[in-house]
């Protein structure tokens, strides 16, 4: 009986000594590839990063664990939700950089105000329409006929 109890005591002690810390793996949701250098935060304190194979050691006690990686959505987990494999979603719709192209306004002479300042139905009193002027010059006969026809119609 003593041998059996000592054997059981060694087995229990052996199990408690050889217990490895809990670990998990972080993988991509689409490709199932392991993600390295993902930041692990437990209760808003840095608990470590994943190594080259995507594995990390789970802290002993925490209320909330966050896993962050650039290009992926941040995953927030409670102790009950932590499993041996944690999946991160790719943040493909987010942008890292924005480039804005624009044009500097010209410094030349303007005969009419910019369109942003013009309100429909309001004339500014100044302006020059080159094409209307050219049209009047080249089509003077048409304008004379139109004026004459308008006068005749108005007199009726």
C-alpha positions in Angstrom: 0.0 0.0 0.0 2.9 2.4 0.8 4.4 1.6 -2.6 1.2 2.4 -4.3 0.7 5.7 -2.5 4.3 6.7 -3.2 3.9 5.8 -6.9 0.7 7.9 -7.1 2.5 10.8 -5.3 5.3 10.7 -7.8 2.9 10.6 -10.7 1.0 13.6 -9.4 4.2 15.5 -8.6 5.5 14.5 -12.1 2.4 15.9 -13.8 2.6 19.2 -11.9 6.3 19.6 -12.6 6.1 18.7 -16.3 3.0 20.8 -17.1 4.0 23.2 -19.8 2.5 26.7 -19.8 -0.6 27.1 -21.9 0.2 28.1 -25.5 -1.8 29.0 -28.5 -1.3 29.7 -32.2 -2.4 32.8 -34.2 -3.4 32.1 -37.8 -4.9 34.0 -40.7 -8.6 33.4 -41.3 -8.4 33.0 -45.1 -5.1 31.3 -45.7 -4.6 29.5 -42.3 -1.0 30.7 -42.4 0.6 31.3 -39.0 1.1 35.0 -38.1 4.4 36.1 -36.6 5.0 39.2 -34.5 1.4 39.7 -33.4 1.2 41.7 -30.2 -0.5 40.0 -27.3 -1.9 42.3 -24.6 -3.5 41.1 -21.3 -5.5 43.7 -19.4 -3.9 46.5 -21.5 -0.4 45.4 -20.6 2.0 43.9 -23.2 2.2 40.2 -22.5 4.5 39.4 -25.5 4.5 38.7 -29.2 4.1 35.6 -31.3 7.3 34.0 -32.5 8.2 32.8 -36.0 5.6 29.9 -36.0 2.7 32.1 -34.7 2.7 30.6 -31.2 2.7 32.4 -27.9 2.3 31.6 -24.2 -1.1 32.5 -22.7 -0.8 34.5 -19.4 -1.9 32.8 -16.2 -4.6 35.2 -15.3 -6.3 38.0 -17.2 -9.7 39.6 -17.7 -9.4 40.6 -21.4 -6.7 39.6 -23.9 -6.2 41.6 -27.1 -4.3 40.4 -30.2 -3.1 43.1 -32.6 -1.2 42.9 -35.9 -0.9 45.5 -38.6 -3.2 44.5 -41.5 -5.6 42.5 -39.3 -8.6 43.4 -37.2 -7.8 43.5 -33.4 -9.2 40.5 -31.7 -10.5 40.8 -28.1 -10.9 37.6 -26.1 -12.0 36.6 -22.6 -10.4 33.7 -20.8 -13.3 31.4 -21.8 -12.9 32.3 -25.5 -9.2 31.5 -25.6 -8.5 28.2 -27.5 -5.4 26.6 -28.9 -5.9 28.3 -32.3 -6.9 32.0 -32.5 -8.0 33.3 -35.9 -7.4 36.9 -37.1 -9.4 38.5 -39.9 -7.6 40.3 -42.6 -8.3 44.0 -42.8 -8.1 44.2 -46.6 -10.5 47.2 -46.8 -8.5 49.4 -44.6 -5.9 51.8 -46.1 -2.5 52.6 -44.7 -1.7 55.6 -46.9 -3.7 58.3 -48.7 -2.3 60.3 -51.6 -4.2 63.5 -52.6 -3.6 64.9 -56.0 -4.5 68.5 -56.8 -4.0 71.4 -59.1 -2.7 74.8 -58.1 -4.9 77.5 -59.5 -3.5 79.5 -62.4 -2.4 83.0 -61.8 -3.5 84.3 -65.2 -6.2 86.9 -66.0 -9.8 85.8 -65.6 -12.6 87.4 -67.5 -15.3 85.7 -65.5 -15.5 84.6 -61.9 -14.9 81.0 -61.0 -17.9 78.7 -61.2 -17.9 78.2 -57.5 -18.8 81.8 -56.9 -21.5 81.9 -59.6 -25.1 81.4 -58.6 -27.7 80.3 -61.2 -29.6 83.3 -62.6 -27.3 85.9 -61.2 -25.0 87.8 -63.5 -21.9 89.3 -62.2 -21.9 92.3 -64.5 -18.6 91.6 -65.9 -17.4 88.8 -68.1 -16.4 88.1 -71.7 -17.6 85.3 -73.9 -15.2 84.9 -76.7 -17.2 82.4 -78.7 -20.4 84.4 -78.5 -18.5 87.4 -79.8 -17.0 85.4 -82.7 -20.4 83.9 -83.4 -21.9 87.4 -83.7 -19.1 88.5 -86.1 -19.4 85.5 -88.4 -23.1 85.1 -88.2 -24.1 88.8 -88.4 -26.6 88.1 -91.2 -28.4 85.5 -89.2 -28.7 87.9 -86.2 -30.1 90.6 -88.5 -32.7 88.2 -89.9 -33.7 87.0 -86.5 -34.0 90.6 -85.2 -36.1 91.6 -88.2 -38.3 88.5 -87.8 -38.7 89.2 -84.1 -39.8 92.8 -84.9 -42.4 91.6 -87.4 -43.8 89.0 -85.0 -43.9 91.6 -82.1 -45.8 94.0 -84.4 -48.5 91.5 -85.1 
